[in-house]
Structures are given as structure tokens and as C-alpha cells.
Amino acid sequence: MQQPLWTPSAERIKASRMEAFRRFVEQREGLPLPDYPALHAWSISDRAAFWRAIVEFFDVRFSTPASYILREGPAMPEAHWFSGARLNLAEQLLRRRDQQPALIAISEDGCREQFSYRQLAQHVAGLQCSLREAGIGVGDRVAACLPNSWQAVVGMLAATSLGAIWSSCSPDFGAQGILDRFGQIEPRLLIGCASYQYAGKRIDLRERLDEVVAQLPTVERLLLVSSEPDASAGMRAADRTVLWSDFYTPQGEPQFVQLPFEQPLYILYSSGTTGVPKCIVHGAGGTLLQHLKELGLHTDLQPDDRLFYYTTCGWMMWNWLVSGLALGATLVLYDGAPFNPHSERLIDLIDAEDIAIFGTSARYLAALEKAGSRPRESHRLSRLRTLLSTGSPLAPESFDFVYREIKADLCLASISGGTDIVSCFALGNPLLPVWRGELQCKGLGMDVQVWNEDGEAVVAEKGELVCARHFPSMPLGFWNDADGSRYRAAYFERFAGVWAQGDYAEQSLHGGLMIHGRSDAVLNPGGVRIGTAEIYRQVEKVPAVLESLAIAQDWQGDVRIVLFVRLREGVSLDAALEAEIRQVIRANATPRHVPAKILQVTDVPRTVSGKIVELAVRNLVHGLPVKNTEALANPEALEQYRDRPQLRD
């Protein structure tokens, strides 16, 4: 009989915030809630009481109280939360004013900068003053093209303290990728870096920023982050450019504009691999409450903890990470390649910075295993108690690797949500065991279910991941979508009035979840639905395979599975290796999972947040155009998939 890979000790459960919250709710509501399933059931049956309890437990301070907590329309997305309440998210994130480190920013070249909560507030106050003098106010868009640096955090806090809307992307986007995003939201101010370092190379961005500013007429000023005093010399946008270091002086106390609970806070973007990215607008109050719940309860982030997530400013995990300030924790920011100068660069940070909660991608953990890494033998990892993984489904074999080669006494929390909700549907839990291949639980307050084609909830069967009731961090809508038609079409047409996330999932008998890939990438040979992750988990057991990508090719009135594999250096795909791949898939999945064609490639196309883009490859294979390749981290990889002769027979 299968046993859990990890079970929390009684001492750890007792010390957790989740357990304290359970007791708090029991006493407050006068209800017996003996375990997490009971707590979760209550959180969705009485959502108004649950979210009120989150406000009280985390001492969220509204400058004006809410007149009511929840008013729902006949169906999603019609609902309003905490109507009448006023707050400012930046104020909630800057509650501390002591010498506790708030930010530790580390760059690939080893440069390390540290800021206390007091110093962070002074930087925000100084930048806020200069932004206000520049005319930035409520509803203005402030856009940033920055690495994961302390300047990005200060910029976000200063902008949102004034009621401006923050939107950021990674500097590895090309000019068109930046314009596809910021061109839609028309920012007044753009913050950019003159250069950044990645994988040992210094990339100059000034020419790219010139091109962007030239095509963004609403940008009144480019705020340029650089250590060089003459960084803007020679730029075409020099007349609109001011250096970050010249723009403000850290000083005083920040002021915070009080705004409605549903005031727009962030604009995030869909991956944009099938067209121009959708601009998803998130509200301040819903984002704050959801992040407090996820970081404070599900992740058990404590005020003396150091929190790390490997992310860029173009991924929602950056916004999630920054909310750790609301818990009074220390954020460790890293800007650079995860494997430079060696495969354990990020693992080194755990020891060097006493990181308690370490977040990364499933792809990174798989790459560590392929590299033969054994951190438990080379590192102390003494403070590390939780390892978070997201971005793509975490293979069961990666669960084994973590407990075998990283640390045995560790909560491995595979989490899943999305840019769509700037948060999670399923995540970790300090009260529950970790089962191989499973996300531990559904998030509190989230009525997450798996539905079959007929809209019926199923257990131990694959289906569509849905959320059947409204929640505060649902988007306010899409930018420039006045009637909400594009927003409703994106999430509420698959099942009328119910949020469909677009993930192909399965609920386990333990109450956990397994994600089998994106619904729109599901393979359907012979009418049988197969999630791409089901194939990847098997293929990547083969030592010669580094990563893979599977698509369905239309073929003779049906579809057939085509598998592309990236192999270790010096390895070629021959008949013996093809036979091994097929045998592993057949033995561990089913004959229907076995691909009809296996082809070798040197790279797998991904978004900048690391997600494989099966749809782009499927379009190429079928001779269809691929829109918006600027959304990809490695668009040059696509050429290998175009017009392959082997796919004609």
C-alpha cells in the first residue's frame, strides 16, 4: 500500500499558522472543525465568514470598513467583495518599520544588497514623492521592464501607494513583445534597466528601450536603472530619460492613497502564444487577501523566515513573492541564470541566506536530477522546511528525487494556479502529508472541482479543473474589454457561469490534485483523452532524454501522437533509443500513449516563464501561422519543427 512521502510532526502542526487559524475559526464561529477537510468545507460553504476571518486573523486594516462582504449576481463573474472598504496594498506590505531585513537582492555576478524594512520605506517614500511631482496618480499605468531586482519592488510599492496600476515584464522580451503588452495599456511612466547579466553575458537594453519608447507616445518619462552616470548618452529617448539614482532620494515616510477594495492594482498578461496577450486586471483587495491566505496559511510563512522564489518580473510568481512583505518576512531576490556558474547556484543561496521557503519550477528540479545533483550531501539546508514548485506539473519521479537527494524532512508543495487569478487553486499545507505526484490540497475558500464532459464532479477520473463559486482574486476583467465579452469567453463559456481554468486534472482519493497538462493541448487519439504531462513523466525517465514535447497531428481522419525529444549532448536518436522510449511509455502508461512518431530536436520552445508551448508547435506541424513569437523565451527553436519530412508519412 502506498505511503506518504512526508508527514508533518505534531510539533510542526501545532506551531503552524494553519493550525492557529483552524482554532481561531472554531472559537469565533462556534463550530467543530477537527481537520483540514472540515475547515475547507466550511470555507466554501460560508465564504463571507471565511474571508472576514482572513481579514481579522491577519489584522488587515481597512481605513473605511466594508458595508457588506459579498454580494453575488446570478452567475460568475458577477459578484462584489468587501464593498465600501478602502485600503492601500502598499501600506499593508510596509507595516514594519524596524531593522529586520525586508529585501536581499543578489545578482548573477555576486553583487549583494540588503535593505531593512525601515530603509525600504524610505526608498518608497522618496520615489513616491518624485512620482507624485511627475503627475502620477490614481489609475495611471506605471510599466517596468526590469530584472528581479530591489528597484522593481520599490517601483511597484511607490506606484501603488499613489493608486497607480503596476505592470511589469522581463527584460528578456524583445521590443515587439514589450510593445504587445505595454502598447495596450498606454503607460505614462516606463522604468527600464540599461543592461542586465544572464548566463555570464551582459545584455545592453538601451537600443531596445529606445525602440519601445518611440512607439509608446503616452510615455512621458523613461526612468533608467543603471550604475553608469552617462547611461542615457546617445539614446534617442535621452530627452525623456532620467537615471534612477538622479530621480529621487530615500527619505521620510511614505503616504498611502486609500482606495476601494476592487481598485485595479496589477495588469498581468497571458502568455500570448496564440495572439496578442490578454491584459488581465487584478484588484488590490482580492490580491492581498488571497496572498495572505496562501503565504500565511498554506505556505506557513513566518515573520522571521526568508522566502525565495526563482522568478522574473514577467511571471505572476513575482507578484506573489512580493506579497511576502505583508507577513513581515525577508524576501531573497535573485537575478541571473539558475545554472550559472554551476548547477547548484540556487541551492548555494539556501545555505548562504538561511532560506526557509524555497520556490522554483518543476523543470529546474528535473534538470537538477539529470545533472546528478545531491544537495543533501553537499549542503546543510538546515533552515529549509518547505520547497515550492510550479510552472508545469511536477513529475512523481521529481517527488522521489526531492526526498531522496535534497531533504527528507521537508514539505514539498507543488502548487497550481495562474496569471489568470494571480494566485493558486491547489497548493501546499503544513497540516497534511505529501503523497507522490499530488498537490496536497485545494486552497481554502476555493470551490475547486474536476468535472467531466457533462459538467459532473468526478474523483479519480481526469477532467476539467473548475472553480464553482466566486472568489476575491478573480480578475476585475481584461483591459479594453468594456462589455466583458472577451473575459467571459476566456473562462465562463466551457461551463456556463463556472470558472474553467483550462487545466486537465484529476482529484485523488486523498483529496489532493494531479495536473495532467493544459486542456487545449490534450491529445485525443482514437477518442481517448491523454494529458501531455502523462507522456512527459514517462519519457523523461529515459536517461538519454533531457526534455520532450508531444502534440497531436491530424492524420487519416484521426490524430496521431508525435513526440519531439531533446537528448543529452552527443546522443543521437537511433532505432534502439526509439524502442526504449516506446517501451518505457507502454510499460508505465498505456499503448495509446505510445507516439506514432519520435523526432529529435535541439531545443524545446517555451514562454519566458518556462512553460512548453505545444500549441505553437502543433500549428507549425499543420502549416498554420504561429502568432506572437515575441512571447517566447527562445523563438528560434520553432524552426526545427517547421515542415519536417518525417511527418508526411
N, C-alpha and C positions, 0 to 999 in steps of 0.2 A: 504493500500500500504506500502511495506517495506521501512523503512527509514534507513539512515546510522547510525551506532553506534557512530560515531565521525566524526566531520568535522573541519578542521583546521580554526582558526580565520584568519581574514585578516591580522592582525599584525604578526601572526606566518608565514604566507605565505610570506609576504614582507621581513621578516628577514631571510628567508631560503636561503641556498646556491643554491638549485634547481631553485628558482626564479631568483637569481642573474645570474645563468648560462643561463637561458632562455633569459634574457635581453641581456646578453653578446653575445649569438649566433645571436639574432635578429639584433643587431647592426653590428656585424662582417660580417654576411652573407647578410645583407640587405633583410631579409625575415620576413614576418609576421608569428610569431609562438605564437598565443594567449593563448595556453593552453598546458597541458602535452601531450594529444594525437597528437597534431601538432608537438610538439618537438620530440616525439618518432618516428613519421613517417619520419621526416627529418633525424633522427639519423640512420635509417636503409636504407634510400634511398641514402644517401651520407655518407657512413661510413668513408671514408677517411677524409672528412671535419669534421665529428663528433669527431673522435679520435684525430685529430690535435687540435680541440678546447679544448678537455680534457687536452692535454699537455700544452696548453697555459694558460687555466684557472687556473690550479693547479701549474703552473710555474715549470713543470718538466724540469730539466736541463740536457740535453744531452751534454757530453763532445765533441762529434762529431755529427753534425746534420744528419738527415736521408736524403738519396738521393731520396727516394720515400716512401710514406706512406703504400700503399697496392698494391701488385701485386698478382692477383689470377690466379690459374690454371683453368682447365675446370670444376672441381668439388671439393667439400670438400673431404679431408682435405688439398688440395694443395693451399697454399697461404703463402705469406711472408709479415710481417708488419714492418714498420719503418726500412727498410733495410739500413745498413750503420751507423745507430745511435748507440752510445756507452754510457753506463751508468753503475751505480752500485746501486742495490736496497738498500743495507745497507746505502749508502750515502744519498739516498732520505729519508730514515726513521730517519736519525740522523742530520737533518738540524738544529735543535735547539741546542743551547749551553748554555741556561740560567738555572735559578734555578727552573723553572717550573717542578713539579713532572712528570716524564716520566712513572715510574713504582711504583705501590703499591702492594706488594706481601704479601698475607695473607695465613697462613696455618691453618689447622683444629684446631690445639692446641692453636690458638690465636696469634701466633708469627706474627708480622707485620714489614716489612722492606720497606723503601721508598728510591727511587733514583731519583735525578733530571736529566734533560737531560744532564747537564754537567758531572755528576757522571756516567751516563750510557755510555757516550762517552769515559770516562777514563777507565771504565771496558772493553769496547770493544777494545780500543787501547792496553791495557795490554795483554788481551787474544790473540789478533791478533798477537802481537809480538812473543808470545810463540808458537803459531800455525805455524807461518812462520819459526821459528827456528826449529820446528819439521818437516819441509818439506812440510807442507800442502799448496797446491796451486790450480791453476785453474783446474777444473774438478775432483778433488779429492772428495770422498764422506766422509762427517762427519755425523755419525749417533748418535742419542741420545735416551736413554731410561730414560725419566725424568718426574717428575710431572710437573704441570703447575706452574713453579717457575721462579724467575728472572734469574736463571742460564741458563734456556732454551732460554730465549730471548737473553741474552748476547752471548751465544754459537752460536745461529743462525746468529746474526749480525756479529760476528767476523769471522765465517767461510765464509759467503757470501761476506764479504768485500774483501776477498782474491780470490774470484771466485770459492770457493769450493761449492759443492752441498750439501744442508742440507736435512736430512731425520730423522724424529723422530717418536717414538711410545710411548704409555702409559706404565708405569711400571707395570700395572696390567695384561699385557700379560704374558703368560707362556714362558718358554725358547724356545719351538718349534715355538710359534707364532712370537717371535722376530727373530728367525733364518729364518723362512719362508719369512720374509721381508728383513732383512739386509743381509742374505746369498746371495740373488740375486744381490745386488748392490756392494758388496765387499768393505766396508768402510776401510779407513786407520786409522781412529780415532773413538773410541766409547766413548761417555760421558754417564755415568750412575750414579744413586744415590745408596748409600749403603742401604738406607731404606726410607720408606715413611709411613705416617699415613693415614688411611682411616677408617671411622666409629668407631673411638676410639681405633683401633688396630694398632700397629706398625709392619709393614711388612719388614722383612730383605731380601734384594735382592742380597746379596753378592754371595751366592751359585748359584743363577740363572745366575748372570753375569759371574761367573767362567765357567759355562757350555756353555754359549754363546761364550765367548772369545775363549774357547778351540776349538770351531767348526768354528771360523772365522779366518782363517790363515792370512788374509790380515790386520787384526787389529794390528797395531804396538804399540798402546798405549791405555790403558783404563784410562780415566780421571774420577776420582771418586769423586762425590759430597757427602761430609759428614762433620759434625761438630766434629767428633771424630778424634783426631790426629793419632790414630793407626787403623783406619777403615779397612785398607787393610791387616792387620796382619792375617796370616792363610789362605789367599786366594791363590788358585793355580795360579792365574794370577798376583800375587804380583809383579813379576819381570817386568811386563808390565804395572803396575798400578802406577799412581801418583795422589795425592789428589788435588782437585780443588784449595784449598787455598794455596798449595805449587807451583802450576804450573805458576801462573802469579801474577803480582802486578798492580793494577789500576794506569795508568799513561798516560800523554801526549795526543796526538791527533791521532785518527785512520787514516790510509791511505786507499784509495779505488782503487782497480784494476778496470780499465774501460773495459767493456765487451760488446759484441754485444747485441742488443735488445733481440734476441732469445736465449741468453745463458742459459743453464739449471740452474735452481735455486733451485727447490724443487723436491724431489721424494716423492709422496704420494702413498697410497695403497688402492686398492679396498678392500671390506670387507673380501674377501677370504673365504666366507662360502660355495662356490661350488668348491673350489680348491685352489691352491696356489695363494696368492694375486697378482693382476697385479700391476706392478710398473709404476706409471703414472708420466711422466716427465713434469714439468711446467717451462716455460721460465720466465726470470726476468722482461722484459719489459711488457709483456701482463699481468702478475700478478699485477704489480704495477698500470698500468692504470685502470684495472678493479676494483681493490680495492679502488683506489682514487675515481672513479665514484660511487661505491656502498656505501662507507663510507661517502664520502664528499657530494654527492648529494642525494642519496636515503635515507640514514640514517641521513643526516644533522648533521654530527659530526663536532663540532666547536673546536677551539684550547683550550678553557677553559673548555671543557667538560671532564667528567670522564666516560670511557667506560668499561663495564664489559660484559664478556660472560662466562657462565659456560661451560667449555670445558676441554678436555685433550689434550696432545701433539700428540695424535694419530688421531685427528679429524681435518679436514680442517678448522674448525672454529677457531682453534688456529692460523693458518697462517693468517686468515682473521683478527682476533683480533689484532695481532701484527702490521699489516699494519696501524692501527690507529695512530701509531707514525708518519706516513707520513703527517698526518693532524695536528701534534703538540699537540695531546690530551694526557690525562693521562690514562694509562691502569691499571685497577684493576684486579689482578690475584688472583684466589682462588684455593687452593689445598686441597681437602677433600671431604667428603660426603655431599651432599646437605641438608640432613635431620639430621645432627648430630651437636649439641645435640638435636635439635628440628626442627619442620617442617618449621620454618620461618628463619632459619640460613642465607640463601641468602638474604632474604628480609631485615634482620638486616643490611646487608652490604650497602644497598641503602641509608639508613639514616646515617650510620657511616661514609661512604666515599663520600657522596654527589653525588651519581651516577646519571647521566643524561640519559644514554642509557644502558639498562639492557637486556642482552640476555640469553635465556635459551631454554629448549626443550619443545615441546608440552606435553610430558609425565610429566614433572615437574609441569606444570600448572594444568594438570588433577589431579595429586597427591595432590597438594595444595588444590584444591576444595574438593576432597574426605576427606581430613584431617579437613575440616571445617574452613580453614583459612580465615580471613577477614582483610587483611593488611591495608585497608583504616581506620579501627578502631583502630589499634594498632601501626601504623607507620605514620610518617609525609609525606614521599615520596615527599618532596617539590621540589627537583630538577629533579625528574624523569619525562621525557617528551616522551620517546619512549621505548616501550617494544618489543623486537625481539624474535621470536620463530621459531625454525626449528628442523630438525631431523626426523620428521614424520608429517603428516597432522594435523593441529590444528582444532579440532572439533568445530563446531558452538557454542556448549554449553560452550566451553572454552572462546570464544569471549565474551559471556554473562558474564561469571564469572569475567573476567578481568575488564570489565566496571562496573560491579555491586559491586565487592568486593575489587578491587585493586585501580583503579583511573579512574574517568570519563573523565578527560581532558588528554588524552593520545593517542599517535599514536601507535596502536597495529599493528606491521608489521610482519606478517607471511611471511617467506622467503623460497625459494626453489631453490636449485642448486645441487651442489655435489662436491665430491672429484675429479670427472672427470674433472671439469673446475676450481677448487679451488675458486669458486665464485657462483653467482646466475643467474638464468634465470628470476625469478619473485621475487619481493621484495616490500619494503615499499616506501612511497612517501609523503613528507611533504606538497605537494600541493593538495592531493586528500583525499576524505573521506574514512572511513573504513566501509566496508559492512560485515555483519555477514557471517563468513565462507569463506571469499575470501582473497586471496593475492591481494594487492592493484593494482599492475601493472606489466607489462613486463619491464625488465631492458632496459635502454637506450642502443642503439647500438646492441640490441639482437633481431633478427627477429624470435621471439617465436610464434609458432602457434600450434594449435591442429588439427591433421589430422585423418581422418577416415581410414578404411582398404584400401580404394582405393587411398590414398595419396591426398585427397582433404581437404582443410582447412574448419573447421566447427566451429560454435558458438552455445553455449547452447546444445552441444552434447558431449558425452565422446569420447575420442580417445587418440592417442599417442602424447605426448609432443615432438615437434621437434624444432630445430633452423635451419632455411632455408638458412642462409648466414653465412659466416665465421666471427669469432670474435677473438680478440687478445689473449684471455686467453684459447683458445683451447690447449690441450696438444701438446707438441712437439712430443709426441709419447710414446711408452712403452719402458722401459729399456730392452735391449737384444732382440729387435724386429727389426732387421736390415732392413728387407724389408717392415716393416709396416703392415704386413698381420694381425697380431693379433689386432692391433689398429683399422684398417678399419673394421674388423669383429665385433668389440665391439660396434661401433657407426654408421656405414655407410652402413650396409647391409640391415637393415629393409626397408629403403627408399634410393635408390642409390644416393650417393652424398649429402645426407642431414643428419645432426646430429639428431639421435633419442636417447633421454635421457633414455628411459626405464620407464617413469612415465605415469600412466594412468590419464588423466587430462581432464579439461573442461574449456572453456573460457566463462565467464559470459557476460551478456548484458551490464554490467558496464565497460567492458574492463579488469576486473580482472581475476584471475585464481583460480581454485579449483583442488587440487591434490587428487586423489581417491586411491592412493596406487601404488605399483610397477606393471608394465605391466606383468612381469613374474610371479607375484603372483595373477593375476586376476582370479577370479572364473568364470566358464563357464557352469553352469547347464542349460541343455536344449538349449544350444547355445546362451544364454544371458550373456553378459559380465558384471560382477559385481566387482567393486573395493573393496578390503578388508576394506579400510577406511570407506566405506559406512556402513558396518556392525558394525565396532568398535564404530562409533559415536552413534549408537542406543543402543548397548549392554551396553555401559558404562554409560548410563542414569539410569540403574538399580542400586539402592543404594548398593545392596549386592555385585556387581561386581567391582573389582578393575581394572582389565585389561583382555583383551581377545586376542585370536589368531584364525584366520579362515584359513582353507585350503580346496582345492577341492580333494576329494577322488574318484579315478576311481571306478565306481560301475554300474554293469549290463549294459555295453555298453554306459554309460553316465558318468557324475560325480555328486557327491552329496556334499553339504557343511557340513563340520564338524567344530564345534565351541568348542574351549577349553576356559574355564573361570577360572581366579584366583579370589577367593572370599575373603571377609573380614574374619579376624580371628574369628573362632568359628562358621562360617556359612557353611552349607553343601548343596550340590546341591540335592534338592528333586524334586518331581513332581510339586509342586506348584511354585518353583523358575524357573524350566524349562518352565512352562507355561507362567510365567510372562515375561521371556526373549523373548520367541517366540512372545508373544502378542505385546511387545514394538517394535520389529523389523517389524512385519507385519503392525502395525498401522502407523509407521513412515517411512517405506521404501516400500517394495512390498512383496507379498507372496513368490516370487522367492528368496528373501534374507533370508528367514527363514531356519535355518540349519536343516538338517535331523538328526544330532546327536549333543548333547551337553554333554561335559565331563569336569569334574573338574580337575584342576591341581594346584599345589602349587607354580609354577614359570613359567614364560614365557621366553624362550631363546632370548637373544639379543646380538648384536655386542657390542663392547666396546664403541661405540658412541651412544648406546641406541636404535638402530633400531631392530624391531622384525624380526626374521628370519623364515618367513613362509616356504621357500623352504627346509630348513633343516628338519623341522617337516614333510612336505609333503613326503620327501624321506623316513623318518623313517616309516611313516604310510604305505608306499608301499614296505617296506622291502629293500629299497635301501641304499647304504652306504652314510654316511654324511662325507664329506671331510673337513679336516682342522678345527676341533672343537676348535683349539687354537685361532681362530679368535673371539670366543665368550667370553663375559664377565662372563657368567655362564653356561659353557658346561654341568655341572652336571644336569641341568634342562631337558636336552634332554631325559634322561632315562624314564621320565614319559610318553613319547609319543611313546615309542617303544612297539610294539606287544600288543596293547590294545584289549582285547577280545570283547569289545563292538563294535569294528569296523569290526567285521566279519559277522555281520547280519544287 
